[in-house]
Amino acid sequence: NAASAAALIAADDVIIPIKLDAFSLRGMVNLMRQIQNMRKINPKLKISGILPTMWYKDPQIIDAEQQLKSAGLPVFHHIRRSDKVDKMTFRQEPLLISSPNSAAGVDYRKFVREYVGGK
């Protein structure tokens, strides 16, 4: 849509958050195609990494994450699924305020250090 195209034209880098399921992976391929097309207008645009979210220990999830890495895509450390995330949306509080020590809270802080440290 026009809003996402405008954002890609204005951005220097993109982080693609993704739940590791078949529908999301197919959507990510379409998004990556759109990013490639936007590079004609904005040659500085790059994918900083894929951010697997709502991760849990399951053979299919682990395999999907490994496939992304094997494809040569930059993949950030995953964000574990946590009920605390759902609860904070109802309370309309940031996760790092409402539950900073939850699995997702810990993982998001790791992600920020990884992202900022990699720039």
C-alpha positions in Angstrom: 0.0 0.0 0.0 1.0 3.6 -0.3 1.9 4.1 3.4 4.3 1.2 3.4 5.8 2.3 0.1 6.4 5.8 1.5 8.0 4.4 4.6 10.4 2.2 2.5 11.3 5.2 0.4 12.2 7.2 3.5 14.0 4.5 5.4 17.6 3.5 5.3 17.1 0.1 6.8 14.3 -2.4 7.6 13.7 -4.9 10.3 11.2 -7.5 9.4 9.4 -8.9 12.5 7.9 -12.3 11.7 6.0 -15.1 13.3 7.5 -18.3 12.0 4.5 -19.8 10.2 3.9 -20.6 6.5 1.6 -17.6 5.9 4.1 -15.2 7.4 7.0 -16.6 5.5 5.2 -16.3 2.2 4.3 -12.7 3.1 7.9 -12.0 3.9 8.9 -13.1 0.4 6.4 -10.5 -1.0 7.7 -7.8 1.3 11.3 -8.6 0.3 10.3 -8.2 -3.3 8.7 -4.9 -2.5 11.9 -3.8 -0.7 14.0 -4.8 -3.8 11.7 -2.7 -6.0 12.0 0.3 -3.7 15.8 0.2 -4.0 15.3 1.6 -7.5 14.0 4.8 -5.8 16.0 4.5 -2.5 19.3 2.7 -3.2 20.4 3.1 0.5 17.5 0.8 1.7 18.7 -2.4 3.2 17.3 -5.2 5.3 19.0 -5.1 8.7 17.5 -8.4 9.7 14.6 -10.7 10.2 13.3 -10.7 13.8 11.5 -13.9 14.6 8.7 -13.2 17.2 6.3 -15.3 19.2 9.0 -18.0 19.1 8.6 -21.2 21.1 10.5 -24.5 21.2 9.0 -26.6 18.5 10.7 -28.6 15.7 8.9 -26.7 12.9 9.7 -23.3 14.4 13.3 -24.2 15.0 13.6 -25.5 11.4 11.9 -22.4 9.9 14.4 -20.2 11.8 17.3 -22.3 10.6 16.0 -22.1 7.0 16.1 -18.3 7.2 19.7 -18.4 8.5 20.7 -21.0 5.8 19.2 -18.8 3.1 21.8 -16.2 4.0 19.4 -13.8 5.5 20.5 -11.7 8.5 18.4 -13.1 11.4 18.3 -11.5 14.8 18.0 -13.6 18.0 14.3 -14.6 18.3 11.8 -13.1 20.7 10.1 -15.8 22.8 6.4 -16.1 23.1 5.0 -14.8 26.4 1.5 -14.4 27.8 2.8 -11.2 29.3 2.8 -9.6 25.9 -0.9 -10.2 25.4 -1.7 -8.9 28.9 0.3 -5.7 28.4 -1.7 -4.9 25.3 -4.9 -4.9 27.3 -3.3 -2.7 30.0 -1.8 -0.5 27.3 1.5 -0.5 29.1 4.9 -1.1 27.5 6.2 -4.6 28.2 9.4 -3.2 29.7 7.3 -1.4 32.3 4.7 -4.1 33.0 6.9 -7.1 32.8 10.6 -6.3 32.2 11.8 -9.8 33.3 9.4 -11.8 31.2 11.0 -14.0 28.5 9.9 -11.5 25.8 11.1 -8.5 27.8 14.5 -10.0 28.2 14.6 -11.0 24.5 13.6 -7.5 23.3 16.4 -5.9 25.3 18.9 -8.5 23.8 17.5 -7.5 20.3 18.1 -3.8 20.9 21.7 -4.5 22.0 22.2 -6.7 19.0 20.7 -4.2 16.6 22.4 -1.1 18.0 25.7 -3.0 18.4 25.6 -4.2 14.8 25.2 -0.7 13.3 
